[in-house]
Amino acid sequence: MTQNNKVLIIDEMHLSIIPLLEAEGFVVNYRPEIKREEILTIVSEYTGLIIRSKTPMDRALLEKAVNLKFIGRAGAGLDQIDLEFLEEKGIQLHNAPEGNRDAVGEHAIGGLLSLFNHINRADVEVRNGVWDREGNRGEELAGKTVGIFGFGNMGQAFAKKLRGFDVKILAYDKYKKGFEFDFVEEVTFEQIVDEADVLSIHVPLTAETRNYFTLDLLRKFSKPIYLINTARGEVISFETLNKALESGVLKGAILDVLENEKFKTFTTQQKEEFEKLTGRNNVLFSPHVAGWTFQSYEKINQVLLEKIRQKK
């Protein structure tokens, strides 16, 4: 076998990825435990890399990948990949947002319904012998206006899941026009600011979107809103979230992603602000698992392989 058909997998994947790649003629080295130092040592041998987000695909690593033809990103986010370098070298990049978009849409709906109906809090109370019906009176989703910020695969999937809830769906995407969904109204961001009861974020992390949602921006909304973030935590800081919640600008938040997801690396301020957030009953957390279902784990492989096959 030549080096031109060797693929290194550096993150944990559904094991169906191995026979799928082998059926396309690739020799697969499945090394989910591999450390960055060893990747740097052996990456020159491979024509393909399959990754999640364990190690950044930065210039220091990619310069050593002298035979690399493609990277397969098992998921959607590309913020840890040096896209400029890949373009310079003509290296193909395949990601798989189609594989986990349904999971993200369902998770966002689940979080919103849980927050509206105090399901997590009520469950804890009942287990502890507290029967508080009035304190757990819920909020209905029907009749609300939901604004979707970013209308790619994830935003579209969320919109589709909302169809049965009798809501008005507004969507804004700076880089996309002509949504072709008759149940979604394509609007400016200003219209979302004017009308939304709920704002769901579905944009990638870029220099433009990092810390995009400031307190000043959130204060422009015409009424207090519920915020859903299943995209990237760095688009809104812990401090901004706390100030918006304290001032009533936000009525609640569903957070699957955090400004910093490595608790041991929190700054002193991040630690203080995060502790404030965790003390709030109107904030619902999950550990970056919106797209992390048993079904999406396997579907991502199928999406990646189809894209790799088409470019062979």
N, C-alpha and C positions, 0 to 999 in steps of 0.2 A: 504494500500500500504506500502511496505517496503522501507527503505531508499536506497535499492540497485537499484532502478529504477528512482531516482530523478536527473534531469538535471537542472543546473543553467546557464542561458544565460546572460552574463554580458556586452555585447555590442549590438549595434543596428544591427539587421539582417532583411533580407527580411522575412516577417511574415509567409511565407510558411514553415519555419523551425519548427514551433510549431505543426501543424498537421502531418508533416512528422515524428517528434519524437514521437508524441502521438500514431501514427499508429504502432510504434515499441514497444509500451508498456511503454514508459517513461512518468513520471509526470514532466511537464515542468514549471519552474519558469522563466518567461521572465522579466529581470530586467536591461534594457539597461542604466538606470540612476544610477545604484548602484555605490557607492564609494568604494574604496579599504578597508577602515576601516570596512565597513559592510560585505564585502566579507570575510575578515579575521574572522569575528564573526560567519558566517553561513556556510562557505564552508565545514565544517565537515559533514554536513547533506547530501552531494551530491555525487553521483557516477560518474557524468559527468559534465564537464564544456564546454561551447561553448564560444569562445573568438575571438576578433580581436586583438587589440594592446593597449587597454586603460590602462591596468595595467600589469606590468611584472609578469610572472609566475615564480617567484624566489623561493629560498628555504624557505624564511620566510613565504610565503603564502602556498606553497605546503606542508610544514610540518604540517599545520593545516588541510589539506584536507585528513583526515585519511581514508575516505571511497572511495577516488577517484579511478576510474577504467580507465577513458579516458578523454582526452582533445581533442576537435574539434577546430582547428584553421581555421577560415573563411578567407582563403587567403593562401599565400605561405610562407612568412617569418617566421622563427623560432628563430630569434636572441634574442627575449625577453623571451625565455622559457629555464628553467634550464634542459637541455636534460640529463645531467648526473644524476640528481635526479630522473627523470622519469624512466631512465633505472634501477637505483638501486631498485626502488620500483615496477617495472613491470607495470607501468602505460602506457597505450597505447596513442600514439599521432597520430592524423589524421589531415593532412592539405589538402588544396584543390587547388593546382596550376592548375589542369585541368579545374577548373571552370572559371578562369579569364585569361588563357593564350592567347586566341584569342583576348581579349580586349587589352592586353599588346602589342601583335604583331601589331594590327591595329594602336594603339596609336603611336608606334615607327615610323611606316611608315608615319603616318599623320604629325608628328613633323618634320621628315626629308624633306618631300615634301614642307611643309610650310616654313622651313628655306631656302631650296634651291631656292624657288621661291618668297621669301620676302613677303609672303601673309599677315602676320600680319602688317608689316610696310606699305605695299602698301594700305591696307584697311584703315588704319588711315590717310594716306596722301590724298587719294581720298575723304574721308569724310571731309577733311579740305581744299578741293579745289586745291590740288596739283596733277598735272598730269605728273609724272616723269617716262616715259617709260624706258629710258636708265639706270636710277638709280636703277630700279627694274628688270633689265635683269636677268633671272633665270639661274640655273645650272641644267643640266639633270642628273637623276640617272642612266639612261642606260649607260652601258660601265664602270661603277665604280666597284671597288672591295670592298665588304662589309665583314668585319671581325666580327665574333660573339664570344664573350668571355663568355663561359659558355653555355653548350648545353643541358640544362634540358628542362622542359616544356616550359618556356618562350622563350629561345633561339630557340628551334625548331619551335614554333609558328611564331616567327619573320621570320625565314628562309622560311617557307611556304608562308608567305605573300609577300616575295620578289620575288617569282618565276616569276611573270609576268613582271618584270621590266628590264629584260636583263642585270642582274648584275652577277658578279662572286661572289659566296658565299663561304667564308672560315670560318671554325668553329674550335674552340679549347676548350677542356674541360679537365682539369687535372685529373679528376676522372671518365671519361667516354670514352670508346673506341667503335668503330664499330657503327657509327651513322645510317647506313642503309638508307640514303637519297641520291639518285643518283644525285641530283641537288646541293649537298653540298660537298665541299672538306674538309675532315678531315685533319687538319694540326697542326703543332707545333705553339706555340705562336710566335716564331721567324719568321715564315712565314707570320703571320698576320702583324707583325712589318715591314716586308720587303715590303708587297704588298698593305696593306689596304688604301683605301681612306676614309672609314667610319668605325668606331669601335663602336659596340653596346654591352653594358655590361649587362650580365644576370646571375650574380652570387649572392648567398646569402651573408649576412654579417656575417663574422666569424673573428676570431683573425687573420687569414691569409689574408683575403681580405680587412680588415680595412686599409684605406690609402694605398691601393695597388698601385694605379696610382699616382706615384710621378712625379715631373717635370723631373727628371733624366730618368725615364722609358719612358715618352712620347717623350723625345728628341731622343730616339733610333729609333723612326719610321722614315722610309726612306723619307717620305714626309709629309707635313701638312695634318691633318685628321679632319674630323667631328666626334664629340663624342656624343653618345646617352646613357643616363643613365636612365633607367626605373627600376633599381634594388634597390640599397640602396645608399643613398647619402654619407654615411660615407666611401665609397671606394675611394673618391677623395675630397679633401678639397676645400673650396672657394679660398684659397690662391693659390693652385696649378692651379686651373682653370684660375684664373686671369693671373698668370705668363705665362701659356701656351698660352693663347689668346693674351697677349701683345707681346710675342716673335714670334708669328706666328706658333708655334708648333701645335696649334689648329686653324682651320679655322672657327669653330663654334661649339656650343654645344646645345643639346636638353636635358633639365633637368626636369624630372618629380619628382625627389627626390633631397633632399638637405642634406648637412652635418649636419645641424640642422634645423628641420622643425618647431620648436617652436620659433617664432620670438622674443617673450618676454624674452627668455633665452639666446639670443645671447651674446657672450662675446664682448668686445669692438672691438677686431680684426675681429671677424666674422661679426659684423655690418658693419665695414668699407669695408671688402672684398665683402660682399653681395651687398652693394650699388654700388660698382664698377661693379659687374656683371650685375646689373639691368640697368646700363647705356649703355650696349653693344647691338647693333642691331643684332649681330650674335649669341646671346644667346636667346633661347626660353624656357620659364618656363611653368609648369603646377603643380597643387598642389597635387601631389601623387595620381593621378586619372587614371593612365594608365590602371589599371585593374578594374576600378570602373564604369562599365556600368550598365544599367538597366538589361541587359541580364545576365551579370556575377553575379550580386547581387543574382539572383535566382539560377543560375547554381551551384554556390558554395554550396548552401544548398543540392542540389541533390547529388553532389560529396561526401560531408561529410556524409550524411545519408547512402549512399552505403558502404562507408568504415566502418562506425560504425556497420552496419548490418552484414557485413562479419566477424567482430570480436566478435560478441555477443556470 
